[in-house]
């Protein structure tokens, strides 16, 4: 993946998974750490978030920044500004991840539901291993229509949609590392 000029570099988790930088995610992680350290509604949260965001924007010559490096940078900023008591509470998880079911369906090919489920299972396993706490599956309806080869929605589409949703829930609920995972399917 390439980060384009004027955009942020991607973040790489220890697993190798790439994530797009999400300012709201960083703000929430800093807010949670400050709250845990005894600073509810901490007045510097916005400033620290903006500083880190600016820092990442300056690094647009690099297409990828290690997640651990971003973590160290935030901890360093907190120490420098005199709030080292927040540092032990700053334990961010990777940003929310969005997964296109339509892209998986396209990769599987027309009418190849078994291939779709196999690819989906592999994607879920890889994402669960990253430690992500939020997964957003999108493009369910176009994926179903593609797999069924349907131009209009049919009863068989309804059945496959339910099967895909159940499959995702089952695969996520069977994994120990997804105990605190938030998931949406649309």
Buried (B, 14 or more C-beta within 10 A) or exposed (E): EEBEEEBBBBBBBEBEBBBBBBBEBBBBBBBBBBBBBEBEEBEBBEEBBEBBBEBBEEBBEEBBBEBEBBBEBBBEBBEEEEBEBBBEBBEBBBBBBEBBBBBBBBEBEEEBBEBBBEBBBEBBEEBBBBBBBBBBBBBBBBBBBBBBEEEEEEEEBEEBBEEBEEBBEEBBEEBEBBEEBEBEBE
